[in-house]
Amino acid sequence: MFNVSDNLKKLMNKKTDSLFIDEPRSKTIQEQSKEFFSKIYALDLMKENIYRALLAKEQVNILLIGPPATSKTLFMEQIQEKCNDVCYFDASNTTSAGFLEVLYEHQRAKVLIIDEVDKLRKNDLNSLLGLLNNGRVVKTLKEIRYNFLMNCKVFATSNSNASLTKPMRSRFQEYHLPEYSDDDFIEVVKFCVAQRITEATAEIIAKILLAHERKDVRAAISISNLLQRGDTLEDISRVVETWLTYKSQNTIDYN
């Protein structure tokens, strides 16, 4: 007997061959890339190349290098949000066995994202190099033998390439995201908080942060969440100044 509920579940759980969760609506690749990375301000040429890497039938690995708050992680988040079968790994928060375990659990991933790849331990970097070379991961760790293949593209971010070897770097297309100029920072803040607050308020937040040498987009977004409709210039300034005054600059331990 045909069971509608069971068949719907099967269709919903069926793996798709498409990399993208939603097929692009725009006609040209340039337009598709802007649509795909719609949460990122400007950088249209870089958007296109990274999007082309996703489309490519051949193996293309991308490494984004630059200081904090330059949209590196946002590029990765957009890929994770809009693609099927993505494995995401935060290299800044891991144990010695974490990387291999994650790879083993996601052997069929189409895309591997590594945030802050320069924070990987040496053994994990060696495993990544093997993956980039021929797709094979071979390693014995804590009496566990790992030996498996992955057919995926690797997208990674890094604040620096100093700890990455030449063989490692040669297997990536490297893109450097420079620090925002003051004017760019103001425009980026406006773009990122456009759904929360007015453009004038966003500009005030950005300029106060710049005056305190805090060119931090994440901070601007976080501060914007504290504001309410009807807040005056005095209210906005007080909220930002209070955050700057009491923000912890170092590790605190009262134990």
C-alpha positions as CSV (number, residue, x, y, z in Angstrom):
1,M,0.0,0.0,0.0
2,F,1.3,3.5,-1.0
3,N,2.1,5.4,2.2
4,V,2.3,9.2,1.5
5,S,4.0,10.0,4.7
6,D,6.8,7.4,4.3
7,N,7.4,8.4,0.7
8,L,7.6,12.1,1.6
9,K,10.2,11.3,4.3
10,K,12.3,9.4,1.8
11,L,12.2,12.2,-0.7
12,M,13.1,14.7,2.0
13,N,16.0,12.6,3.2
14,K,17.3,11.7,-0.2
15,K,20.8,12.9,-1.0
16,T,21.0,15.5,-3.8
17,D,23.7,15.5,-6.4
18,S,23.7,19.3,-6.5
19,L,26.2,21.2,-4.5
20,F,23.9,24.1,-4.0
21,I,20.8,23.9,-1.7
22,D,19.0,26.4,-3.9
23,E,19.8,26.5,-7.6
24,P,21.0,30.0,-8.7
25,R,18.3,32.2,-10.2
26,S,20.6,34.8,-11.9
27,K,21.8,34.2,-15.5
28,T,25.4,35.1,-15.5
29,I,28.1,33.8,-13.2
30,Q,28.9,37.3,-12.0
31,E,25.3,37.8,-11.0
32,Q,25.1,34.4,-9.4
33,S,28.2,35.1,-7.3
34,K,26.8,38.4,-6.0
35,E,23.5,36.6,-5.1
36,F,25.3,33.7,-3.4
37,F,27.5,36.0,-1.3
38,S,24.8,38.7,-0.8
39,K,25.7,39.2,2.9
40,I,29.2,40.4,2.0
41,Y,29.9,44.1,1.2
42,A,31.7,44.8,-2.1
43,L,34.6,42.4,-3.1
44,D,32.6,41.4,-6.2
45,L,35.6,40.2,-8.2
46,M,36.7,37.9,-5.3
47,K,33.1,36.7,-4.9
48,E,33.1,35.6,-8.5
49,N,36.4,33.6,-8.3
50,I,35.4,31.9,-5.1
51,Y,32.0,31.0,-6.6
52,R,33.7,29.7,-9.7
53,A,35.8,27.5,-7.5
54,L,32.5,26.0,-6.2
55,L,31.3,25.4,-9.7
56,A,34.5,24.0,-11.0
57,K,34.6,20.3,-12.0
58,E,38.3,20.1,-11.2
59,Q,39.8,20.4,-7.7
60,V,40.1,24.0,-6.6
61,N,41.1,24.9,-3.1
62,I,40.8,28.5,-1.7
63,L,42.7,30.1,1.1
64,L,41.6,33.6,2.4
65,I,44.3,35.4,4.3
66,G,43.9,38.7,6.2
67,P,43.4,40.4,9.5
68,P,40.3,39.7,11.7
69,A,37.0,41.3,10.6
70,T,37.7,41.4,6.9
71,S,34.9,39.0,5.8
72,K,37.0,35.8,5.7
73,T,34.8,33.9,8.0
74,L,31.6,35.4,6.4
75,F,32.6,33.9,3.1
76,M,32.9,30.5,4.8
77,E,29.6,30.9,6.6
78,Q,27.8,31.7,3.3
79,I,29.3,28.6,1.7
80,Q,28.2,26.5,4.7
81,E,24.7,28.0,4.6
82,K,24.1,27.6,0.9
83,C,25.8,24.3,0.0
84,N,25.0,20.6,0.6
85,D,27.3,18.2,2.3
86,V,29.7,20.7,3.9
87,C,32.1,19.8,6.7
88,Y,33.0,22.8,8.9
89,F,36.0,22.8,11.2
90,D,37.2,25.5,13.5
91,A,40.9,25.0,13.9
92,S,41.2,27.5,16.7
93,N,39.1,25.3,19.0
94,T,40.2,21.7,18.7
95,T,41.9,18.8,20.4
96,S,44.8,16.8,19.0
97,A,42.4,14.1,17.6
98,G,39.6,16.5,16.7
99,F,40.6,17.2,13.1
100,L,41.0,13.5,12.0
101,E,37.8,12.5,13.8
102,V,35.8,15.2,12.0
103,L,37.3,14.2,8.6
104,Y,36.5,10.5,9.3
105,E,32.9,11.3,10.2
106,H,32.5,13.4,7.0
107,Q,34.3,11.3,4.4
108,R,31.5,12.1,1.8
109,A,31.6,15.8,2.3
110,K,31.8,17.8,-1.0
111,V,33.2,20.9,0.7
112,L,35.6,21.1,3.7
113,I,35.8,24.4,5.4
114,I,38.7,25.1,7.8
115,D,38.5,28.4,9.8
116,E,41.9,29.6,10.9
117,V,43.8,26.8,9.2
118,D,47.1,28.2,10.5
119,K,46.0,27.1,14.0
120,L,46.0,23.4,13.1
121,R,48.5,21.3,14.9
122,K,51.5,20.1,12.9
123,N,50.2,16.5,12.7
124,D,46.9,17.8,11.4
125,L,48.6,20.0,8.9
126,N,50.4,16.9,7.6
127,S,47.0,15.1,7.3
128,L,45.6,18.1,5.5
129,L,48.5,18.1,3.0
130,G,47.8,14.4,2.3
131,L,44.2,15.2,1.6
132,L,45.2,18.1,-0.7
133,N,47.7,15.9,-2.5
134,N,45.5,12.9,-3.5
135,G,42.5,12.9,-1.3
136,R,43.8,10.3,1.0
137,V,44.1,10.7,4.8
138,V,46.5,8.2,6.5
139,K,47.4,8.5,10.1
140,T,47.7,6.4,13.3
141,L,46.6,8.3,16.4
142,K,46.0,6.8,19.8
143,E,46.2,3.3,18.4
144,I,43.5,4.1,15.9
145,R,44.5,3.7,12.2
146,Y,42.9,6.2,9.8
147,N,43.1,5.4,6.1
148,F,40.3,6.8,3.9
149,L,39.7,8.9,0.8
150,M,37.8,12.2,0.5
151,N,36.8,13.9,-2.7
152,C,36.2,17.4,-1.6
153,K,37.2,21.0,-2.2
154,V,38.9,22.8,0.7
155,F,38.1,26.4,1.6
156,A,40.1,27.8,4.4
157,T,40.8,31.1,6.3
158,S,44.0,32.3,8.0
159,N,45.2,35.4,9.7
160,S,48.7,34.6,8.5
161,N,50.5,32.2,6.1
162,A,53.7,32.2,8.0
163,S,53.1,28.8,9.6
164,L,52.0,27.2,6.4
165,T,54.6,25.4,4.3
166,K,55.3,26.1,0.7
167,P,53.9,22.7,-0.4
168,M,50.7,23.5,1.6
169,R,50.3,27.0,0.1
170,S,51.0,25.7,-3.4
171,R,47.8,23.6,-3.2
172,F,45.6,26.6,-2.5
173,Q,44.6,29.6,-4.5
174,E,45.5,32.4,-2.1
175,Y,43.4,35.6,-1.8
176,H,44.5,38.4,0.5
177,L,41.8,40.6,2.1
178,P,43.5,43.8,3.2
179,E,42.3,45.7,6.3
180,Y,39.5,48.1,5.6
181,S,40.2,51.8,5.1
182,D,38.3,54.1,7.5
183,D,35.8,55.0,4.8
184,D,35.4,51.3,3.8
185,F,34.8,50.4,7.4
186,I,32.0,52.9,7.7
187,E,30.4,51.5,4.6
188,V,30.8,47.9,5.7
189,V,29.2,48.7,9.0
190,K,26.2,50.4,7.3
191,F,25.8,47.4,5.0
192,C,26.0,44.8,7.8
193,V,23.5,46.4,10.2
194,A,21.1,47.8,7.5
195,Q,18.3,45.6,8.7
196,R,18.7,46.6,12.4
197,I,19.3,50.4,12.5
198,T,19.3,53.4,10.3
199,E,22.3,54.3,8.2
200,A,22.9,57.5,10.2
201,T,23.1,55.5,13.5
202,A,25.4,52.9,11.9
203,E,27.7,55.7,10.8
204,I,27.8,57.1,14.3
205,I,28.8,53.7,15.8
206,A,31.5,53.2,13.1
207,K,33.0,56.7,13.7
208,I,33.1,56.2,17.5
209,L,34.8,52.9,17.1
210,L,37.3,54.4,14.7
211,A,38.0,57.3,17.1
212,H,38.9,54.6,19.7
213,E,41.0,52.7,17.1
214,R,38.6,49.7,17.2
215,K,38.0,48.9,13.5
216,D,35.9,45.9,14.4
217,V,32.8,45.0,12.3
218,R,31.7,42.3,14.7
219,A,31.8,44.8,17.5
220,A,29.6,47.3,15.5
221,I,27.1,44.5,14.8
222,S,27.0,43.5,18.4
223,I,26.5,47.1,19.6
224,S,23.7,47.7,17.1
225,N,21.8,44.9,18.7
226,L,21.6,46.9,21.9
227,L,20.0,49.9,20.3
228,Q,16.3,50.7,20.2
229,R,14.2,52.8,17.9
230,G,14.0,56.3,19.1
231,D,17.5,56.3,20.7
232,T,19.1,59.7,20.6
233,L,22.6,60.6,19.6
234,E,23.4,60.8,23.3
235,D,21.9,57.3,23.9
236,I,23.9,55.8,21.1
237,S,27.2,57.4,22.2
238,R,26.6,56.3,25.8
239,V,26.0,52.6,24.7
240,V,29.1,52.5,22.6
241,E,31.3,54.3,25.1
242,T,30.1,52.0,27.9
243,W,31.0,48.9,25.9
244,L,34.4,50.4,25.0
245,T,35.1,51.3,28.7
246,Y,34.1,48.0,30.2
247,K,35.2,45.6,27.5
248,S,37.7,43.1,28.8
249,Q,41.1,43.4,27.1
250,N,42.7,40.4,28.7
251,T,42.0,37.0,30.2
252,I,40.2,37.3,33.5
253,D,40.4,34.7,36.3
254,Y,39.2,35.5,39.8
255,N,39.7,31.9,41.1
